Amino acid sequence: MRRFTIMMLTGVMMLFLAGFAFAASTDDPGIQKREAIQQKRIDQGVKSGQLTPKETGKLERQQTKIKQDEERMKADGKLTPQERRKLKREQNRANRNIYRKKHNEREVDVK
């Protein structure tokens, strides 16, 4: 189980880093900073045992969807104010989900 979790997290991090490198050309600093902060919070939750593998997977998929939406919106070379608001709403929702999953009663025994 622990080996599976490590492999899953490694794969997700590789996807995250690849997407981050691709997005660097047309970044919105506020959106990028927030994505990085949320990713750090997820990683911290995994390390501390606050997030189960299932919870981690859901949060990572949500982060991936936000990145995909951002890339689709930036395909024309810019983000409109409406697109920025949509991304911020998605990030707000993700932020709440990270908090809720980290503060529920489920824990993983990390030794």
Phi, psi and omega in degrees: 000315181294321179296318178299317180298316180296317179296318180297314180295322178297315179297317180295319179296322178296317177297318179300313181293323178295317178295322179296317180295321180293322185281351187299336185287328183234040186290148165258114186305321181294318180292316181296318180297317181294321177299317180296318179297316180296321178296320177297321179295321178295313180301318179296321179295325177292313182297323183277347181089006179286337181246130175281165177302322180294315178297318179300316179301317179296316180294320179294320177296322178295318178296320179297319179297319178299316179297318179296318178299317179299314180297319178296319180292328182274001183302329179272005175097358180205162174249125177281162176304323179295319179293322177298317179298318179297316179296320178295321176298317179297319179292323176298316179297316179297319179300314178297319180295319178299313180300311183298316182289327178287336185250015174275184187275353181283138178218154174250137179282109180254120181232000000 
